[in-house]
Amino acid sequence: MDHREIWDERTARRYDTPGVGMFAPEVLDPTVDRLAALAGDGRALELAVGTGRVAVPLAARGVPVAGVELSPAMLAQLRTKVDEATLPVVLGDMATATVPGEFALVYVVYNAISNLLTQDAQVACVANAARHLVPGGRFVVELGVPDLRVLPPGQPGVLFASADRYLGVDTVDPLHQRLVSHHVRWDDDGTAEVWRSSHRYVWPAELDLMARLAGLVLEERHADWSGTPFTAESRSHVSVYRRPAG
């Protein structure tokens, strides 16, 4: 399924969950704090800006923020919060879209780079981010680490979440590094709705090589936005790459 179809009007309307989930203060505040510190006095660019979950509060901190977004529906939802002058957005693919000017910070969060389903597209995305950076600027990626150790031979998927009237199941294709997240929700009348998103997962070492090909160097890596050390048991990472000055 094309990602324009996945991120349609209905998904965009239901995407925001103020105060809970990815919008919970304990999730969102450390993200914005860290990105604001990395941007400093410079401009920031968010790839796959979505409905502005991160970009809107970052702009409210006084950081000039621009974005790239593939889905017109997600962009329309963002426009209910801020106008074009406050947060300019280019409608296009984060692997190829060009945004005017240069940036001290380019970032892509919450596994969004994995929405690009081929290695070539992901390599192009990292190169595109690097092209937008000033010398000394930084590219930040937040990405999950797939826990393939929980998959016994012959088992194609794993339950990753279970709550009242909700199940989350990931099915995995290790050969092609593909993962499909299945989100099943039950309504009050007992009917179920399934929403799926496709991803190509990227190992940290693979991402490091993509960055090197784009002329970037790894500056630091943590397990989360609060600076927890990254270990072999970490299920996610926040990696900061730098474009060398000069």
Secondary structure, DSSP 8 states (H G I E B T S, - for coil): --HHHHT-HHHHHHH--TTSGGGSHHHHHHHHHHHHHHHTTS-EEEES-TT-TTHHHHHHTT--EEEEES-HHHHHHHTTT--TTTS-EEES-TTT---SS-EEEEEE-TTGGGGS-SHHHHHHHHHHHHHTEEEEEEEEEEEE---GGG--TT--EEEEEEETTEEEEEEEETTTTEEEEEEEEE-TTS-EEEEEEEEE---HHHHHHHHHHTT-EEEEEESSTT--B--TT-SEEEEEEE----
